[in-house]
Amino acid sequence: MGSLQINLTKSPKEKPARVAGFGTVFTDHLFVMDYTKAQGWHNGRIEPYDNINMDPAACCLHYGQGIFEGLKAYKTKEGKIQLFRARDNFERLNRSAEKLCIPQVDVEFMLEALEKLLEIEKDWVPTEQGTSLYIRPFIIATEPFLGVRPAEEYKLFIVLSPVGAYYPEGLKPVSIMVEKNYVRAVRGGLGEAKTMANYAASLLAQEEAKQKGFTQVLWLDGVERKYIEEVGTMNIFFKIKGEVITPPLTGTILPGITRDSVLKVLKKWQVPVKEYRISIEEVVDAYKKGWLEEVFGTGTAAVISPVGKLVYADVEMDIGDYTENSIARKLYDYLTGIQYGIVEDEFCWVKILD
Ligand code: COI
């Protein structure tokens, strides 16, 4: 992939006085790299953030051949920048690439490029509590061609955005509707890939849920509409009678890196934890018996988000608050503690940038 060209902006933007919300402000520079069949991935460079110039016939605009990732850089109280499990994100990018017939990237080169970009943009990593610099790598098919086949030209970008909490609720419990009419993915489809199509497929259901006052929807499996899948922007966990349960990775849900971290932490804490196809009836039954102790989502953007209310048809499950003693709260404190350099990184998940 070769060397990295750097072209710095002559007119840096003013940084926001306060970071709030998610994904509306972008830093001064981005990383971009080209792919052609003849040259492979080449011409990796850091440039001033600007609009993309693209042929209107670019394949991604017509057939959605594109993938992305989401990870974060954190600032410690000593002013160091830390990355959390960045290698896992680029490895997942390659797995998504395989599903979408997109050429593989060199993970080592991508990590180096990201670290260089972060070195240039270090002053954009916010310091207020709960904030971070969201990192969005993505690949799009740019070949101008209207036939349906894998493109022969691509571009990979990394853009950066200082962010606060993903949900408007902040850290307060969210309210989720179990989706009965629409489905997100089926086995053999694209469900496990981080591709634009999965998010486009979630919009209508999400809008309808929002109109009814819910933050998001919880998807059921696309065949029987019985087994729990994920919440579109996060994986989901249930604590029932002391045991923590999450749906397994069967190809239809995103293999979340926060999900994986939570499983590893719970095992270390010796909390009983199980990955299995839990049905919505089982959750309702547990609720009715008073056994449903907690429900929470996990994701890079969402971190650990407690679910305060879960509604399935006419059953309203009031799960309650995010108490100090809840597992969700402990996981939030522990994982964010590692990410911000407050808690010892026993799992070696963090890379401190020089
Ligand atoms: C993330 O958690 O990084 C995501 O990609 C979720 C969402 C903002 C699309």
Residues whose N, C-alpha, C, O or C-beta is under 5 A from the ligand:
A	BS01	COI	G70 L71 T233 G299 T300 A301 A302
